[in-house]
Amino acid sequence: MNVVGDWTVTIKTPMGPQEGTLTLDDEGTGSFTSVMGEAVVKEYSVDGDTLTYSAAMGPIGFEFEGVVNGDTFEGKATTPMGKLGVTAVRA
């Protein structure tokens, strides 16, 4: 499954939905940009329809796992604030 490109991401936080842009390249890395800044996606992988990636914004890291369905994906991010719901649509 090809996940390379830009995705508009919504993270469901205790402060309300937060949006950002996830960019995945064809080398297994990328970035996540939001009003909070830019996080480096250290690596991502796709196994069947499951997308996983880890990222860090300075010293704060998070892990994501979710299911890709065509031009959308849905899953959970494990963060210092706990597990947060994540949805995205290909930009």
C-alpha positions as CSV (number, residue, x, y, z in Angstrom):
1,M,0.0,0.0,0.0
2,N,1.4,3.4,-1.0
3,V,1.2,6.0,1.8
4,V,3.8,8.4,0.3
5,G,2.7,12.0,0.1
6,D,0.9,14.6,2.3
7,W,-1.9,13.8,4.7
8,T,-4.2,16.3,6.6
9,V,-4.2,14.9,10.1
10,T,-6.6,15.6,13.0
11,I,-5.5,14.5,16.5
12,K,-8.2,14.4,19.1
13,T,-6.6,16.0,22.2
14,P,-8.0,17.0,25.6
15,M,-7.8,20.6,24.4
16,G,-9.9,19.8,21.3
17,P,-9.0,18.7,17.8
18,Q,-5.6,19.7,16.6
19,E,-4.7,19.6,12.9
20,G,-1.4,19.2,11.1
21,T,0.2,17.9,7.9
22,L,2.0,14.6,7.8
23,T,4.4,14.2,4.9
24,L,5.8,10.7,4.2
25,D,8.5,10.1,1.7
26,D,9.5,7.0,-0.2
27,E,12.5,6.4,2.0
28,G,10.5,5.5,5.1
29,T,10.8,8.9,6.8
30,G,9.0,12.2,6.8
31,S,7.6,15.1,9.0
32,F,4.6,16.2,10.9
33,T,3.9,20.0,11.0
34,S,1.3,21.7,13.1
35,V,0.9,24.9,15.1
36,M,3.1,23.3,17.8
37,G,6.0,23.0,15.4
38,E,7.6,20.3,13.3
39,A,8.2,16.7,14.3
40,V,10.6,14.4,12.5
41,V,9.2,11.1,11.5
42,K,12.1,8.9,12.2
43,E,10.7,5.9,10.4
44,Y,7.4,4.5,9.2
45,S,6.3,1.2,7.9
46,V,3.3,-0.4,6.3
47,D,2.3,-4.0,6.9
48,G,-0.8,-4.9,4.9
49,D,-3.2,-2.0,5.7
50,T,-1.5,-1.1,9.0
51,L,0.6,2.1,9.1
52,T,3.0,2.7,12.0
53,Y,5.4,5.5,12.6
54,S,7.4,7.2,15.4
55,A,8.1,10.9,15.5
56,A,9.8,13.4,17.8
57,M,9.2,17.1,18.4
58,G,12.3,18.1,20.3
59,P,12.5,15.8,23.4
60,I,8.8,14.8,23.1
61,G,8.2,11.6,21.2
62,F,5.1,9.8,20.0
63,E,4.1,6.5,18.3
64,F,1.3,6.0,15.9
65,E,-0.5,2.9,14.7
66,G,-3.6,2.9,12.4
67,V,-5.4,1.4,9.5
68,V,-5.1,2.9,6.0
69,N,-8.3,2.6,3.8
70,G,-7.5,4.2,0.4
71,D,-7.1,7.9,1.0
72,T,-7.9,7.9,4.7
73,F,-6.4,6.4,7.9
74,E,-7.6,6.1,11.5
75,G,-5.8,5.0,14.6
76,K,-4.2,6.0,17.9
77,A,-1.1,8.0,18.8
78,T,0.6,7.1,22.1
79,T,1.9,10.4,23.5
80,P,2.9,11.9,26.9
81,M,-0.8,12.9,27.2
82,G,-1.9,9.3,26.8
83,K,-3.5,7.6,23.8
84,L,-5.2,10.0,21.4
85,G,-7.4,9.3,18.4
86,V,-6.0,10.2,15.0
87,T,-7.8,10.5,11.6
88,A,-6.3,11.7,8.3
89,V,-7.2,12.2,4.7
90,R,-4.7,12.3,1.8
91,A,-4.2,16.0,0.9
